[in-house]
Amino acid sequence: MTRCTLGLLVTLALGLLVAPLAAEAQPPAKVPRIGVLSTGSPPAPAAFFAPFIQGLRDLGYVEGQNIALEYRYAEGNLDRLPDLAAELVRLPVDLLVAGSGSSALAAKQATTTIPIVFFSAADVVERGLVASLARPGGNITGASFDTGPEIVGKRLELLKEAVPTVSRVAMLVGEVRSPTADANEKAQERAARVLGLTLQYFYVLRPEAFTEWVFPAITADTPAIEALYVGGPVAVGRSQQIADFALQHRLPMIGIGRPLAEAGSLLSYGPTQRAMQQRAAVLVGKILQGAKPADLPVERPTQFELVINLKTAKALGLTIPQPLLGQADEVIR
């Protein structure tokens, strides 16, 4: 055997030995970590965020396999959101998902570099979340909850159809003032005049306000409040607490989304949470593939759903008219 041939064999042998070691030394692929910021209380993440999680799975992202989700809940206390957002940024996360406008604002204040995707956020231009719907700019985009004034009036129409005797309604809304919020309030007042309703507004910013003064004011009001309308982020974040209060005092309630009906609201009507969360998942997927939030237009809702809770109707001694039942996208029995 020549010296050249022997050298070649040694080189090949060493190569075979080193190759597996080199392969084993390769670092594992980085698993993207997504921070999820919510104003609500934790049901298990699989409950409220199920459409978002399923949307990620449809794109091939499976929690615990090739993606990690970090949840933070403000439990209805908006003052906690900045600290929770900052905590997620410090982890750090690769992307932030905000489940409301208040969560999105806290996320935007916490970082100018980590991409942010929101859903269920309203007044996104007026509140300074994005520069415009078509060109969000910065590090944020998402699926907007902005519906237009006609939808807020529609909720009062549905409430009156379900409970024709109602005349005084307590409006539990947020304190954010904007051209959109003002337009919505004017639309509510117009609808109220046509329907023969009197609206009393309760602007709620802190969850403690419900027990401190909102609930006492509603029960003490003269003439009596006969129904509740839930529209603000703090109120939605405390949907179960408000639904329990409404049932205790036999007050029919209508709110802006399915979680309220599931908590015990008589009715809910608004953009389909499932569709918004799934669209948010698509935007997340695009960003994980390299797209920039500034280049992804904000999406507006195109699907709406009416949910009727017949268990609540029975507890309140109400009979929902059959034509209204026929309009429902879902009936909780």
Secondary structure, 3 states (H helix, E strand, C coil): CCHHHHHHHHHHHHHHHHHHHHHHHCCCCCCCEEEEEECCCCCCHHHHCHHHHHHHHHCCCCECCCEEEEEEECCCCHHHHHHHHHHHHHCCCCEEEECCHHHHHHHHHHCCCCCEEEEEECCCCCCCCCCCCCCCCCCEEEEECCCCHHHHHHHHHHHHHHCCCCCEEEEEECCCCCHHHHHHHHHHHHHHHHHCCEEEEEECCCCCHHHHHHHHHHHHCCCCCCEEEECCHHHHHCHHHHHHHHHHCCCCEEECCHHHHHHCCCEEEEECHHHHHHHHHHHHHHHHCCCCHHHCCCECCCCEEEEEEHHHHHHCCCCCCHHHHHHCCEEEC
